Amino acid sequence: MAELTGTQPARRAGPVPRPLRALLVLLAPLLAGYVVAAIANPGGSLLPWNPPMADLDVYLLAGRTLTEGGDIYALDGFPFIYPPIAAVVAAGLALPPLLLVRLVWTAASVVALVAIVHRAGLRTWRLSMISTAVIIFCTPVSQSLALGQVSIFLCAWIVLDLMPGPGVLRRRFLPQGWLVGLGAAIKLTPAIFTPHLFLTGRRRAAVVSVITFVVVGVLSLVLLPAQSISFWGGLAGGDTGLGDSIVYYDNQSIMGSSLRWIGLGTAAKVVGLGLSALVGVLGLVVAVRWHRLGEEALAVCLVGFTGLLASPVSWSHHFVWVVPLAIVLWRRRRHLGRALQVVGWLLVAWLVLAPYRKLPGGEWIELSYTPAQDLLDTGTVLLGLALLVTAVLRTKDGGRSGR
């Protein structure tokens, strides 16, 4: 018929190639990421693009100091509080021009965030739009991008290693647990996922995480023996490397709240450590229960928040775990129960808006807060504890929906 009428048959467009689809999904989040990194904090500019990435600058300074033979734990300005192996990685990052490092770091952070959202279950245009909205409106994410923080990477590694769902790393090239061990070797907080693996019966993955951590630690000891001994020895003695700045309002951990309420004495530290240990046990117990109910995505989020609450230092930009938690609450809303939904969304809203960041801070002014200011600055801890308590109570009825 086409020959008789002189017309050509219509051709169907072929499927969009996977690399092009990925680029289209990433386009809006990348643009938002570059804008937010430049303007979220004072001192940055969009044109020319010059984000004030204070944390990334500390990483790079530690890397340069290491290559010059200096002490990475005696930097001018902000301290370097990571294990020595992190400085080895930073030494490689310090080689290219600063602008290139910032561009690549921001792009990699955005890709890591999109991977978190994808693993939580979103795809195509929803994945792109939700990721973009998170970058613009979610305070922990925007602050991580503006500071050049490692928090998004750590959260992404754990999510990709442990959380079921689609996305990159669905087919494992290395056994489960290695990203947990790597994250703990770079920054200790992810180590809480090792007992979670063990308690949920994934003994092999727990062993893999421990072996990865030990191998990286031994490598660090071989490369930097003096600085490794200094770091781990100080940590064993209770030295976080932050000094009294641990009391600053932006430290949203139980320890931070205890010090602000009670003061900088030994009693406050003992109370903070005791409460942190109790919350750590509670969080692991409730996560195991939800894992056994088949809600591993929620269990992983609960462990993530437990680690942040129990850690001596958890700045507001560390709470990137609010992103997978929000998606899990939405996607599993018919299964988690009304009370858990209400408390969960209150915590999400609190962290996204971060009203406590309006408080005056710095120079230990936090020690003179009024009771109302102290209460405001304890909101994250109170809502985090409420989430864990509500979650453990919810498991008593078997996690059935409709309540």
GULOBA-802014 format. One record per residue (C-alpha): residue in one letter; residue number from 1; x, y, z. Coordinates in nm, 4 decimals. Example, Ala and Ser with C-alpha at 12.3 -4.5 7.8 and 13.67 -1.06 7.14 Angstrom:
% GULOBA-802014
REC res   n       px       py       pz
REC   A   1   1.2300  -0.4500   0.7800
REC   S   2   1.3670  -0.1060   0.7140
END
This chain:
% GULOBA-802014
REC res   n       px       py       pz
REC   M   1   0.0000   0.0000   0.0000
REC   A   2   0.2861   0.2334   0.0719
REC   E   3   0.4154   0.1841  -0.2829
REC   L   4   0.0680   0.2603  -0.4320
REC   T   5   0.0121   0.5766  -0.2357
REC   G   6   0.3665   0.7017  -0.2612
REC   T   7   0.3973   0.7428   0.1122
REC   Q   8   0.6596   0.5998   0.3447
REC   P   9   0.5515   0.3855   0.6387
REC   A  10   0.5947   0.5506   0.9779
REC   R  11   0.8993   0.4373   1.1698
REC   R  12   0.8770   0.3664   1.5354
REC   A  13   1.1360   0.5306   1.7474
REC   G  14   1.3721   0.2780   1.9039
REC   P  15   1.4296   0.2578   2.2783
REC   V  16   1.6360   0.5357   2.4297
REC   P  17   1.9901   0.4093   2.4952
REC   R  18   2.0623   0.3453   2.8628
REC   P  19   2.3472   0.6026   2.8894
REC   L  20   2.1212   0.8721   2.7435
REC   R  21   1.8395   0.7788   2.9814
REC   A  22   2.0789   0.8017   3.2752
REC   L  23   2.1989   1.1427   3.1564
REC   L  24   1.8423   1.2710   3.1231
REC   V  25   1.7592   1.1498   3.4738
REC   L  26   2.0718   1.3128   3.6171
REC   L  27   2.0423   1.6439   3.4318
REC   A  28   1.8048   1.8276   3.6696
REC   P  29   1.9642   1.6911   3.9924
REC   L  30   2.3118   1.7880   3.8695
REC   L  31   2.2006   2.1406   3.7854
REC   A  32   2.0321   2.1739   4.1247
REC   G  33   2.3376   2.0305   4.2970
REC   Y  34   2.5732   2.2843   4.1449
REC   V  35   2.3402   2.5728   4.2310
REC   V  36   2.2807   2.4573   4.5901
REC   A  37   2.6504   2.3928   4.6515
REC   A  38   2.7252   2.7514   4.5535
REC   I  39   2.4519   2.9400   4.7377
REC   A  40   2.3335   2.7272   5.0340
REC   N  41   2.5928   2.8756   5.2701
REC   P  42   2.7250   3.2317   5.3029
REC   G  43   3.0450   3.3116   5.1194
REC   G  44   2.9713   3.1269   4.7957
REC   S  45   2.8820   3.2575   4.4531
REC   L  46   2.7026   3.1124   4.1542
REC   L  47   2.8698   3.3242   3.8859
REC   P  48   3.1572   3.2601   3.8953
REC   W  49   3.0865   2.9210   4.0503
REC   N  50   3.2709   2.9260   4.3822
REC   P  51   3.1153   2.7102   4.6555
REC   P  52   3.2558   2.7524   5.0092
REC   M  53   3.3232   2.3801   5.0642
REC   A  54   3.4777   2.3998   5.4105
REC   D  55   3.4810   2.0246   5.4790
REC   L  56   3.6193   1.9318   5.1381
REC   D  57   3.8896   2.1931   5.1911
REC   V  58   3.9840   2.0195   5.5186
REC   Y  59   4.0099   1.6847   5.3366
REC   L  60   4.2322   1.8384   5.0715
REC   L  61   4.4459   2.0198   5.3278
REC   A  62   4.4983   1.6914   5.5113
REC   G  63   4.5981   1.5278   5.1830
REC   R  64   4.8493   1.7998   5.1002
REC   T  65   4.9854   1.7973   5.4555
REC   L  66   5.0360   1.4223   5.4304
REC   T  67   5.2302   1.4474   5.1045
REC   E  68   5.4466   1.7198   5.2588
REC   G  69   5.5290   1.5055   5.5604
REC   G  70   5.3272   1.7064   5.8125
REC   D  71   5.0885   1.5997   6.0889
REC   I  72   4.7349   1.5617   5.9551
REC   Y  73   4.5964   1.5899   6.3085
REC   A  74   4.7540   1.9293   6.3708
REC   L  75   4.6025   2.1345   6.0905
REC   D  76   4.5394   2.5068   6.1112
REC   G  77   4.1679   2.5842   6.1265
REC   F  78   3.9146   2.3013   6.1306
REC   P  79   4.0525   1.9679   6.2564
REC   F  80   4.0810   1.6500   6.0508
REC   I  81   3.8967   1.3845   6.2568
REC   Y  82   3.8923   1.0889   6.0178
REC   P  83   4.1091   0.7735   6.0269
REC   P  84   4.4492   0.8130   5.8561
REC   I  85   4.3474   0.6139   5.5485
REC   A  86   4.1034   0.8938   5.4618
REC   A  87   4.4000   1.1303   5.4335
REC   V  88   4.5667   0.8875   5.1916
REC   V  89   4.2590   0.9069   4.9679
REC   A  90   4.2504   1.2853   5.0087
REC   A  91   4.6140   1.3066   4.8983
REC   G  92   4.5068   1.1846   4.5539
REC   L  93   4.2206   1.4325   4.5434
REC   A  94   4.4563   1.7192   4.6261
REC   L  95   4.6549   1.6756   4.3035
REC   P  96   4.4113   1.8183   4.0401
REC   P  97   4.3084   2.1878   4.0306
REC   L  98   4.0702   2.2854   4.3102
REC   L  99   3.7867   2.3869   4.0766
REC   L 100   3.7979   2.0496   3.9009
REC   V 101   3.7938   1.8640   4.2322
REC   R 102   3.4909   2.0612   4.3500
REC   L 103   3.3069   2.0024   4.0220
REC   V 104   3.3719   1.6283   4.0248
REC   W 105   3.3007   1.5932   4.3980
REC   T 106   2.9641   1.7673   4.3606
REC   A 107   2.8694   1.5566   4.0590
REC   A 108   2.9687   1.2363   4.2394
REC   S 109   2.7664   1.3411   4.5464
REC   V 110   2.4597   1.4018   4.3300
REC   V 111   2.4997   1.0639   4.1573
REC   A 112   2.5284   0.8972   4.5003
REC   L 113   2.2085   1.0688   4.6144
REC   V 114   2.0217   0.9603   4.2992
REC   A 115   2.1449   0.6043   4.3627
REC   I 116   1.9939   0.6191   4.7143
REC   V 117   1.6586   0.7367   4.5798
REC   H 118   1.6657   0.4774   4.3014
REC   R 119   1.7434   0.1915   4.5390
REC   A 120   1.4504   0.3048   4.7528
REC   G 121   1.2254   0.2362   4.4542
REC   L 122   1.1870   0.5425   4.2275
REC   R 123   1.2618   0.5451   3.8552
REC   T 124   1.2604   0.7603   3.5383
REC   W 125   1.1136   1.1096   3.5707
REC   R 126   1.0011   1.0511   3.9309
REC   L 127   1.3574   0.9622   4.0231
REC   S 128   1.4840   1.2816   3.8607
REC   M 129   1.2212   1.5128   4.0094
REC   I 130   1.2287   1.3712   4.3624
REC   S 131   1.6097   1.3784   4.3664
REC   T 132   1.6049   1.7408   4.2517
REC   A 133   1.3503   1.8376   4.5180
REC   V 134   1.5568   1.6631   4.7863
REC   I 135   1.8695   1.8543   4.6842
REC   I 136   1.6894   2.1885   4.6975
REC   F 137   1.4714   2.1489   5.0061
REC   C 138   1.6308   1.8858   5.2340
REC   T 139   1.8682   2.0607   5.4759
REC   P 140   2.1065   1.7660   5.5456
REC   V 141   2.1545   1.7100   5.1718
REC   S 142   2.1934   2.0764   5.0759
REC   Q 143   2.4391   2.1283   5.3614
REC   S 144   2.6406   1.8206   5.2625
REC   L 145   2.6689   1.9532   4.9086
REC   A 146   2.7574   2.3039   5.0210
REC   L 147   3.0249   2.1794   5.2623
REC   G 148   3.1641   1.9130   5.0301
REC   Q 149   3.0859   1.6524   5.2963
REC   V 150   3.1306   1.2755   5.2703
REC   S 151   2.7933   1.1973   5.4354
REC   I 152   2.6028   1.1289   5.1118
REC   F 153   2.8643   0.8777   5.0003
REC   L 154   2.8549   0.6896   5.3320
REC   C 155   2.4753   0.6648   5.3250
REC   A 156   2.4798   0.5526   4.9610
REC   W 157   2.7381   0.2794   5.0288
REC   I 158   2.5259   0.1299   5.3071
REC   V 159   2.2008   0.1575   5.1111
REC   L 160   2.3545  -0.0074   4.8049
REC   D 161   2.5155  -0.2791   5.0164
REC   L 162   2.2226  -0.3712   5.2400
REC   M 163   1.8918  -0.2287   5.1199
REC   P 164   1.6934  -0.4468   4.8791
REC   G 165   1.5643  -0.2930   4.5576
REC   P 166   1.6603  -0.1916   4.2044
REC   G 167   1.9537   0.0202   4.1001
REC   V 168   2.3273  -0.0023   4.0654
REC   L 169   2.5136  -0.2869   4.2344
REC   R 170   2.2131  -0.5206   4.2092
REC   R 171   2.4586  -0.7770   4.0735
REC   R 172   2.7325  -0.8082   4.3296
REC   F 173   3.0939  -0.8127   4.2186
REC   L 174   3.2086  -0.8273   4.5806
REC   P 175   3.0253  -0.9948   4.8713
REC   Q 176   2.7710  -0.8184   5.0881
REC   G 177   2.9301  -0.6334   5.3766
REC   W 178   3.2370  -0.4920   5.2054
REC   L 179   3.0883  -0.1440   5.1669
REC   V 180   2.9917  -0.1480   5.5352
REC   G 181   3.3529  -0.2257   5.6244
REC   L 182   3.4863   0.0364   5.3854
REC   G 183   3.2517   0.3014   5.5251
REC   A 184   3.3561   0.2173   5.8816
REC   A 185   3.7230   0.2404   5.7820
REC   I 186   3.6692   0.5890   5.6363
REC   K 187   3.4398   0.7091   5.9159
REC   L 188   3.3503   0.4920   6.2138
REC   T 189   2.9731   0.5501   6.2313
REC   P 190   2.8788   0.2841   5.9680
REC   A 191   3.0375   0.0181   6.1921
REC   I 192   2.6993  -0.0203   6.3667
REC   F 193   2.5770  -0.2106   6.0618
REC   T 194   2.8170  -0.4977   6.1353
REC   P 195   2.6290  -0.6138   6.4488
REC   H 196   2.3042  -0.5605   6.2554
REC   L 197   2.4249  -0.8070   5.9934
REC   F 198   2.5335  -1.0539   6.2599
REC   L 199   2.2083  -1.0307   6.4584
REC   T 200   1.9959  -1.0777   6.1462
REC   G 201   2.1752  -1.4006   6.0582
REC   R 202   2.3959  -1.2682   5.7807
REC   R 203   2.7130  -1.3896   5.9491
REC   R 204   2.9169  -1.4080   5.6291
REC   A 205   2.8379  -1.0440   5.5428
REC   A 206   2.9268  -0.9413   5.8988
REC   V 207   3.2618  -1.1209   5.8711
REC   V 208   3.3254  -0.9579   5.5323
REC   S 209   3.2658  -0.6133   5.6838
REC   V 210   3.5080  -0.6864   5.9692
REC   I 211   3.7741  -0.8221   5.7335
REC   T 212   3.7398  -0.5178   5.5058
REC   F 213   3.7724  -0.2848   5.8034
REC   V 214   4.0780  -0.4693   5.9377
REC   V 215   4.2496  -0.4875   5.5977
REC   V 216   4.2066  -0.1136   5.5433
REC   G 217   4.3237  -0.0478   5.8998
REC   V 218   4.6355  -0.2612   5.8548
REC   L 219   4.7076  -0.0856   5.5264
REC   S 220   4.6781   0.2463   5.7099
REC   L 221   4.9130   0.1219   5.9823
REC   V 222   5.1709   0.0163   5.7242
REC   L 223   5.1524   0.3448   5.5328
REC   L 224   5.1140   0.5792   5.8318
REC   P 225   5.2236   0.3965   6.1490
REC   A 226   5.2733   0.6997   6.3758
REC   Q 227   4.9523   0.8754   6.2743
REC   S 228   4.7520   0.5512   6.2950
REC   I 229   4.8720   0.4886   6.6511
REC   S 230   4.8000   0.8503   6.7414
REC   F 231   4.4451   0.8403   6.5981
REC   W 232   4.3345   0.5034   6.7366
REC   G 233   4.5060   0.5611   7.0682
REC   G 234   4.3369   0.8973   7.1131
REC   L 235   4.0005   0.7525   7.0127
REC   A 236   4.0378   0.4696   7.2656
REC   G 237   4.0966   0.7369   7.5297
REC   G 238   3.7750   0.9192   7.4363
REC   D 239   3.9324   1.1964   7.2263
REC   T 240   3.7029   1.2837   6.9332
REC   G 241   3.9511   1.5394   6.7989
REC   L 242   3.6907   1.8162   6.8247
REC   G 243   3.7630   1.9392   7.1749
REC   D 244   3.4836   2.1396   7.3348
REC   S 245   3.3249   2.2201   6.9972
REC   I 246   3.1337   1.8952   7.0484
REC   V 247   2.8847   2.1082   7.2443
REC   Y 248   2.7882   2.3207   6.9407
REC   Y 249   2.4151   2.3301   6.8621
REC   D 250   2.4658   2.1584   6.5250
REC   N 251   2.5793   1.8391   6.6996
REC   Q 252   2.2448   1.6569   6.7051
REC   S 253   2.3602   1.3417   6.8845
REC   I 254   2.2646   1.2254   7.2329
REC   M 255   2.6115   1.3197   7.3529
REC   G 256   2.5750   1.6707   7.2144
REC   S 257   2.2376   1.7170   7.3831
REC   S 258   2.3701   1.5836   7.7146
REC   L 259   2.6597   1.8271   7.7145
REC   R 260   2.4353   2.1213   7.6324
REC   W 261   2.1900   2.0331   7.9104
REC   I 262   2.4395   1.9362   8.1832
REC   G 263   2.7670   2.1056   8.0867
REC   L 264   3.1155   2.0025   7.9800
REC   G 265   3.2024   1.8035   8.2913
REC   T 266   3.2673   1.4338   8.3370
REC   A 267   2.9121   1.3691   8.4578
REC   A 268   2.7618   1.4897   8.1287
REC   K 269   2.9985   1.2689   7.9311
REC   V 270   2.9151   0.9630   8.1422
REC   V 271   2.5423   1.0300   8.1042
REC   G 272   2.5842   1.0846   7.7306
REC   L 273   2.7847   0.7650   7.6821
REC   G 274   2.5397   0.5618   7.8894
REC   L 275   2.2356   0.6909   7.7020
REC   S 276   2.4129   0.6421   7.3680
REC   A 277   2.4870   0.2788   7.4546
REC   L 278   2.1254   0.2157   7.5557
REC   V 279   1.9936   0.3721   7.2362
REC   G 280   2.2421   0.1704   7.0315
REC   V 281   2.1067  -0.1521   7.1826
REC   L 282   1.7441  -0.0386   7.1373
REC   G 283   1.8009   0.0541   6.7736
REC   L 284   1.9628  -0.2805   6.6909
REC   V 285   1.6850  -0.4734   6.8634
REC   V 286   1.4055  -0.2935   6.6803
REC   A 287   1.5894  -0.3213   6.3465
REC   V 288   1.6237  -0.6980   6.3925
REC   R 289   1.2493  -0.7234   6.4583
REC   W 290   1.1592  -0.5328   6.1422
REC   H 291   1.4074  -0.7387   5.9420
REC   R 292   1.2296  -1.0551   6.0576
REC   L 293   0.8991  -0.9027   5.9474
REC   G 294   1.0414  -0.8653   5.5970
REC   E 295   1.0878  -0.4866   5.6153
REC   E 296   1.4642  -0.4751   5.5611
REC   A 297   1.4556  -0.1294   5.4005
REC   L 298   1.3003   0.0170   5.7156
REC   A 299   1.5415  -0.1847   5.9318
REC   V 300   1.8413  -0.0361   5.7507
REC   C 301   1.7043   0.3177   5.7994
REC   L 302   1.6491   0.2530   6.1707
REC   V 303   2.0082   0.1343   6.2120
REC   G 304   2.1300   0.4411   6.0215
REC   F 305   1.9482   0.6749   6.2594
REC   T 306   2.0593   0.4732   6.5603
REC   G 307   2.4216   0.5191   6.4583
REC   L 308   2.3737   0.8943   6.4273
REC   L 309   2.2011   0.9283   6.7634
REC   A 310   2.4577   0.7118   6.9440
REC   S 311   2.7652   0.8662   6.7820
REC   P 312   2.9460   1.1284   6.9952
REC   V 313   2.9260   1.3744   6.7044
REC   S 314   2.6488   1.3890   6.4436
REC   W 315   2.6274   1.7262   6.2705
REC   S 316   2.3005   1.8163   6.1009
REC   H 317   2.4428   1.7383   5.7561
REC   H 318   2.5124   1.3796   5.8660
REC   F 319   2.1385   1.3061   5.8746
REC   V 320   2.1170   1.2195   5.5050
REC   W 321   1.9379   0.9045   5.6251
REC   V 322   1.6223   1.1154   5.6243
REC   V 323   1.6048   1.0610   5.2455
REC   P 324   1.5689   0.6809   5.2347
REC   L 325   1.3512   0.6938   5.5485
REC   A 326   1.1026   0.9313   5.3824
REC   I 327   1.0772   0.7138   5.0715
REC   V 328   1.0327   0.3961   5.2773
REC   L 329   0.7608   0.5628   5.4864
REC   W 330   0.5756   0.6608   5.1693
REC   R 331   0.6153   0.3370   4.9758
REC   R 332   0.5303   0.1144   5.2763
REC   R 333   0.2626   0.3420   5.4228
REC   R 334  -0.0015   0.0680   5.4175
REC   H 335   0.2187  -0.1721   5.6097
REC   L 336   0.3870   0.0314   5.8834
REC   G 337   0.0893   0.1532   6.0863
REC   R 338  -0.0475   0.4976   6.1602
REC   A 339   0.1567   0.5747   6.4725
REC   L 340   0.4874   0.4887   6.3091
REC   Q 341   0.3906   0.6921   6.0034
REC   V 342   0.3065   0.9992   6.2131
REC   V 343   0.6273   0.9878   6.4182
REC   G 344   0.8371   0.9083   6.1118
REC   W 345   0.7013   1.1994   5.9121
REC   L 346   0.7447   1.4361   6.2073
REC   L 347   1.1122   1.3384   6.2192
REC   V 348   1.1448   1.3810   5.8422
REC   A 349   0.9857   1.7272   5.8519
REC   W 350   1.2029   1.8295   6.1477
REC   L 351   1.5257   1.7301   5.9734
REC   V 352   1.4263   1.8751   5.6369
REC   L 353   1.3392   2.2136   5.7897
REC   A 354   1.6027   2.2020   6.0695
REC   P 355   1.4505   2.4836   6.2824
REC   Y 356   1.7214   2.4413   6.5472
REC   R 357   1.9705   2.5924   6.3041
REC   K 358   1.8129   2.9311   6.3796
REC   L 359   1.9570   2.9166   6.7313
REC   P 360   2.2648   3.1234   6.8190
REC   G 361   2.5785   2.9118   6.8220
REC   G 362   2.9536   2.9110   6.8552
REC   E 363   3.1960   3.0136   7.1270
REC   W 364   3.0087   2.7822   7.3694
REC   I 365   2.7050   3.0086   7.3814
REC   E 366   2.5073   2.6833   7.3827
REC   L 367   2.5995   2.6361   7.7497
REC   S 368   2.3914   2.9444   7.8353
REC   Y 369   2.0777   2.8381   7.6440
REC   T 370   1.7412   2.8866   7.8097
REC   P 371   1.5386   2.5694   7.8778
REC   A 372   1.3250   2.6491   7.5722
REC   Q 373   1.6347   2.6772   7.3507
REC   D 374   1.7749   2.3537   7.4922
REC   L 375   1.4453   2.1801   7.4220
REC   L 376   1.4433   2.3091   7.0639
REC   D 377   1.7976   2.1860   7.0114
REC   T 378   1.7045   1.8436   7.1490
REC   G 379   1.4224   1.7946   6.8985
REC   T 380   1.6204   1.5596   6.6747
REC   V 381   1.7133   1.3337   6.9663
REC   L 382   1.3582   1.3295   7.1062
REC   L 383   1.1969   1.2545   6.7696
REC   G 384   1.4644   0.9969   6.6879
REC   L 385   1.3996   0.8200   7.0184
REC   A 386   1.0249   0.8419   6.9560
REC   L 387   1.0770   0.6735   6.6177
REC   L 388   1.2690   0.3848   6.7734
REC   V 389   1.0215   0.3389   7.0596
REC   T 390   0.7205   0.3540   6.8270
REC   A 391   0.8885   0.1090   6.5912
REC   V 392   0.9561  -0.1444   6.8670
REC   L 393   0.5999  -0.1154   6.9998
REC   R 394   0.4643  -0.1573   6.6481
REC   T 395   0.6363  -0.4950   6.6163
REC   K 396   0.4408  -0.6347   6.9106
REC   D 397   0.1352  -0.6807   6.6887
REC   G 398   0.3444  -0.8384   6.4143
REC   G 399   0.3647  -0.5184   6.2109
REC   R 400   0.0109  -0.5617   6.0803
REC   S 401  -0.1312  -0.2682   5.8886
REC   G 402  -0.4348  -0.0627   5.9656
REC   R 403  -0.3490   0.0532   6.3134
END
